[in-house]
Amino acid sequence: MPNTRSAKKRLVQDVGRKKRNMHRKLAVKDAKKSFLKALDTGNVAEAQEALTKCFAALDRAANHNTISKNKMSRDKKRLSVKLHAAQQAG
């Protein structure tokens, strides 16, 4: 338990930040899932739309320092490669 007034405030801020960060991470995770699901069904047009939403979620998370910019870049590259492979195959 925090003893000082500033430590109590800091605890409240940390809890709020944790909730926001978890929400952003879950948004990224859900967007990735929807993209991969669309890719598995073979619907490339739907996968392209889902990829756009996934990129937006990744950008949002990286801009707020929830995830690192390198992780964002790495994930975007990997997802793009998967979409490109699906477009070539189909």
N, C-alpha and C positions, 0 to 999 in steps of 0.2 A: 504494500500500500504506500502511496506517496505521502510524504510528510509535509512538504512545503506547498504553498499555494501554486507556485509555478509548476511544480511537479504534477499536481492534480490537473492543471490545465493541459499540460503536456500529454497526460494519459488520455484525456478526452480527445485531444487532437489526433493522437495515434490511433485510437479506435475508429474515428471517422475516416482517417486515411486508409486504414486497413479495409474498411467496408468498400470504399471507392475503388481501391486497387483490386479487390476480389471481384467486384462487379465487372471491371474492365477485363480482367483475365478470363472470367467466365464468358464474356461476350466474344472474345477472341476464340476461345475453345468451341463455343457453339457455332460460330461462323465457319471454323475449320471443319467441324463435323458435317455441317450442311453441304459444304463444298465437296467433301469426300463422298458423301452419300449420293449427291448428284452425279459425281464422276463414276461411282460404282454402277449406277443404273444405266449409264451410257448416254445420258442426256447432256450433250456438250454445251448446248445453249444455256441450259439451266445452271450448269457448272460455271460457265463464264460469268453469269449474273451473281452467283454465290461467291465467286472469287473476288469480284469487285467489292462486295460487302465485307468479305474477309480482309481485304487490303485496307478498307476504311477502319475496321476495328483494330487492326494491327497498328496503323498510323496513329490512331487516337491513343492507344495504350503507350506507344513509344513517345509521343509528344508530351504525355503527362508523366514520363519516367516510371511507368509501371513495369514495363519491360525495357530492355536496353535496345538501342537503335540497331546494334549488330544482330540481335536476335530477330528483330523485326525484318531486317534485310534478308537474313538467312531463311526465315520462314516464307517470305514472299517469293524468293528464288525457288525454293523447293516446291511450293505449290504451283508456281508458273511452269516449272518443268513437267509436273504431273499433267497439267492441263494440255501442254504442248504435245506430250506423248499420246494423250487420249485423242487429240485432234488429228495427229498423224495416223493413228491406228484406225480411226473411224472415218 
